[in-house]
Amino acid sequence: MSGRPVVVAVVPEALFAEFFSSADAGRLAAVAERLGGAFERVDRLTDAPLDDVRVAITSWGIEPFDSAVLERMPRLELVAHTGASVKAFVTAELFDRGIAVTQAGAGMARSVAEVSLAFTLALLHRVPEMHNGLRDGGWYDPAVGAQHEILDAPIAVIGASRTGRAYLELIRVLGARPLLVDPTLDRAAASALGAELVPLDDALARVRIVAVHAPTLPQTHHLIGRRELALMPDGAGLVNTARSWLVDEEALIDEVRAGRLSAAVDVFDEEPLGAEHPLRSLPGALLTPHRAAGTTEGRLRQGRIVADELDDFAAGRPLSHAIDRAHLASMA
């Protein structure tokens, strides 16, 4: 058996420990042994000999798999990403060469859905306004607006993605009235998810909360723009844990600054968010630094998915989370 790596994880050491339990790390080494070589973790692709590598496990910040990289990896058969979007580094040449690509985005859905739920409850109960008022030295101000329960609250879910479906399940259990906007589903499919399928404008006009979970496509750029925000009732809130691509950030700032809408946002047009960015100072805004998927459990779930995919690859079984060129087009 060769001591050269056949499975290489291009994942920084600290992040590798977040993704892979000792048991799952052992599974990666076992797969490498079954493939006739060794497993190696590296910080960069240039840190390991690549001639015999058949599987590359990736994380954020990896260089694109262009022709120059692939010439150094003549035996590569699988790229397994620990995150969701692979658009930054997966190239057409990977697919041209018949190299399979898989990702662990399904492991992130529950974490992001829970943050979306936390945001939803916070906006319904006016937590941002009251917290910011107290922090600034005040007390209760009736101008913050009415507080609401989630029970019977009309909530628009924009997109029945993995995260959208996980969020739907959570709000439905708590008694919300979900309104689903997704042109790929029919009424029966929406009903099976416990939601009423409605057009976007209708949903926006009826809601207390809008939660964005749509894919990043050319046609979804600023899906929620100035016109759409204006359709939302006074006092409603917008939750975005998906991509800033979907919401006109400047228009949202104007609505929150005016006090007509509130917002809870995990994703921004420019990241990290600038120190003087207007969202930082608005009392009706709740902000987190693009960490909705960052739970301990979610990270380990992502690593487990990758280990499962490698097991299936080594055994010649179909991959459960493979993506193709068409999937790539819908990723941010």
SULRA-V375035 format. One line per field, one symbol per residue. ss: DSSP state (H for helix, E for strand, - for the rest). A space follows every 10 residues. Layout:
ss=???
//
This chain:
ss=----EEEEEE --HHHHHHH- -HHHHHHHHH HHHH---EEE EE--HHH--- ----EEEE-- ------HHHH H------EEE E--------- -HHHHH---E EEE-HHHHHH HHHHHHHHHH HHHH--HHHH HHHHH----- -HHH------ ---EEEEE-- -HHHHHHHHH HHH---EEEE E-----HHHH HH---EE--H HHHHHH--EE EE-----HHH ---E-HHHHH H-----EEEE ---HHHE-HH HHHHHHH--- -EEEE----- -------HHH H---EEE--- -----HHHHH HHHHHHHHHH HHHHH----- -EE-HHHHH- --
//
